[in-house]
Amino acid sequence: MNYRLKKSVTTILSLLIMTILLPTNASASKVEDSSMKVMYSEKQVTDMDKLYDMAKNGITDVKSYNEKGIIKNARTGESIYVDYISTIQLLEVKQSKNLTSKTYSKTVFLILIQ
């Protein structure tokens, strides 16, 4: 694999991981309800080594499937095969009379297959 392709892949993977790790709000509307009570709360794991071990060993709070993928350089046509592994952490559950809100954190790793 040549230097330019490795550099391109590293840049793409870094941008992809940063995009995935940015906090997102998946709800259609934000509900601020003072009657929401925290039913469950867990500190988020941020240590990348521990997160990698969790993803590698299938430790996750929500079942997800690890996949394989291909990253293709549009200019040269070269392809790199990657394994896609992830772990999902349940961080918080809030509940009111008619609503349950769950907050998750998903961490994804792309591993180059040599």
ABEGO torsion letter per residue (X at the ends): XBAAAAAAAAAAAAAAAAAAABBBBABABBBBBAABBBABBBBBBABAAAAAAAAAAGBBABBBBBBBBBBBBAAAGBBBBBBBBBBBBBABBBBBAABBBBBBBBBBBBBBBX
